Amino acid sequence: MTQIAPHSSPPAASRYAETLIRASVAFLLALAAPAVSLLPAFATGFSNPGDKRDLVAFPHGFALLLIITVVVTAAACAVGGYVGRRAALFAIPFALFWWAISGLGVLVAGIVLGHSRTAEWGVVLLAAAVAGVLAGLPVAARAKT
C-alpha cells in the first residue's frame, strides 16, 4: 500500500481549477466595482439629449461620486488581488481595461457633444480603472502562491 505524504502537492487539475476560480473572483470584483458610478444615473434617470438639461446628473456632486467610485474600486481590486493571488495579475487589468475604454469613450463623447457632466463621468471611470490597477496589482504580486 502506498503512503501519501501530507505535505505533497495536490494534483495538477485541482491546482488549475483553484487558479481559475481565484482569477474569476478577482475579475468579477474588478469588473463590478466601478459600476458604483452608475448608481446616481439610475436613481435620477437619463435625460433626453435634446433637452436643455445635462444628459447625466450627479445629485450629490461630482467630487463625492469620484471619491466613492475610486475608493470602492481600489478596495475591491485589493481584495481581488488578495484572493486571486498571482492569477489576479492578469484578471484585474483585463477587467479594468474595459472600464478604461468605456471611460475614454464617454469622455470623448461628452467633449464632442458639449455635455460636461457626461465628460466628467468618463473621468470617473478612467480614475477608477487607474486606482483599481494601482491598488490591486501590488497586493496580487505580494500574495503567496
Summary of the structure (lengths in Angstrom):
residues: 145
radius of gyration: 19.7
end to end distance: 31.5
largest distance: 81.5
contacts: 471
relative contact order: 0.18
helix: 77%
strand: 0%
